[in-house]
Amino acid sequence: MGDSRSKPQAFKVVLQKNYGLYTAGSTISLFGMWAHKLAAAWLAWDLTGSSFWVGFVAFAELIPTLILMPFAGVLAERCNRLRLTIFSQICGMAQSFALGWMALTGKFTEYSDVYWLVGWSAFLGIVWSINTAARLSVVPNLVRRDDVPSAVALNSAIFNLARVIGPAMGGWMIAIWGIGEAFLFNSATYIFFIISLVFVKPVRDDRRPASGVGVFVQAADGIRYATRHPGIGPMLILLTAMAIGGKSLLELMPEFADQVFNVGKLGLGYLTAMAGAGGLVAAIWLTARGRVEGLTVITISALLISATAVFAFVITDWFPLALGAVFLLGVTGICGGTTTQTLMQHAVDESVRGRVLSLYGMIHRGAPALGAILMGGLAELIGIRVAVATGGLLCVAVWLWLVPKTSRLRDALENK
């Protein structure tokens, strides 16, 4: 996968018709998704004034991921992945439309109304379990095998471009119009992705027919394969530490924006956008890099730098420094998350790709929410700053465990 490829060539993956169509529709949809996430977090804070409930709403969306993703991975190996993705996009569009309608018709006015938000978030989590497993499996099918590292990294670049623009748009919409408009904006953006998916045709089909083995047995086999793999197992632990210890901070931004830095809705949008800007820079660099060699060291280093960013964020009252820390957290989040996925895509056996990548999606989406509810609850007892700092300590501990294993991990993940 090579070093012979020039940097400009790494970006040519987007010119491949099927991947280009997919990316164009996905980009527009992601703008809406990030506006939606900011609107949901602010609505939870506005209704309750509690970081616990902000974390719980995120947890409600992502807990189905923790439960269902291994089985969704089996589904992605057996079924048409594009059709699964289209189905999940339609369901997501319906969810955001329902929230927008409820907000505009005055259904969110009292503390107890947060339960509606929790319920709709849990519904989206079920849908996103299917969507994540299908998408992670389908992207490698849209490009030549040698282009998979660039495709995965460019996907992250697009994701983080939306993470910059989407929250800024969402903060502006909420401040000028209202939360309902932000939800409806997200609902409208789904349409573009659904249309693009109709015209996408994979260059190969890696689905496996049902083997007569039960879904539960197949899911367990996938988990067993991942945990016993000398490289993939430790990478999943690293991803968990980074998601709980670093990325969960991003789920708890409303309290920091409102009470620590006193910057309100627009400030919340800036904080979220800066995290996305950092991720965008990292993803563009990884896309240009376009190779697997050296990613193991980058991934392990990102874990320590992520902890440093968390500590810098929680000790300051100066908003510009907080923005810088969040930017760095965005860089390390992508350098950890994207490189982990790329290494797993490279090392995994094709027969279990859907199941193993579903575990990646489970941790990548579910662990930040788990961290958010744990830290949100802890914040009620010891304060938000100290609670979030414990996440940084978790990252340091796992980094110390991984450093001596670097050479062995490199051999298991990069040399296939």
Secondary structure, 3 states (H helix, E strand, C coil): CCCCCCHHHHHHHHHCHHHHHHHHHHHHHHHHHHHHHHHHHHHHHHHHCCHHHHHHHHHHHHHHHHHHHHHHHHHHHHCCHHHHHHHHHHHHHHHHHHHHHHHHCCCCCCHHHHHHHHHHHHHHHHHHHHHHHHHHHHHHHHCCHHHHHHHHHHHHHHHHHHHHHHHHHHHHHHHHCCHHHHHHHHHHHHHHHHHHHHHCCCCCCCCCCCCCCCHHHHHHHHHHHHHHCCCHHHHHHHHHHHHHHHHHHHHCHHHHHHHHCCCHHHHHHHHHHHHHHHHHHHHHHHHHHCCCCCHHHHHHHHHHHHHHHHHHHHHCCCHHHHHHHHHHHHHHHHHHHHHHHHHHHHHCCHHHHHHHHHHHHHHHHHHHHHHHHHHHHHHHHHCHHHHHHHHHHHHHHHHHHHHHHHHHHHHHHHCC
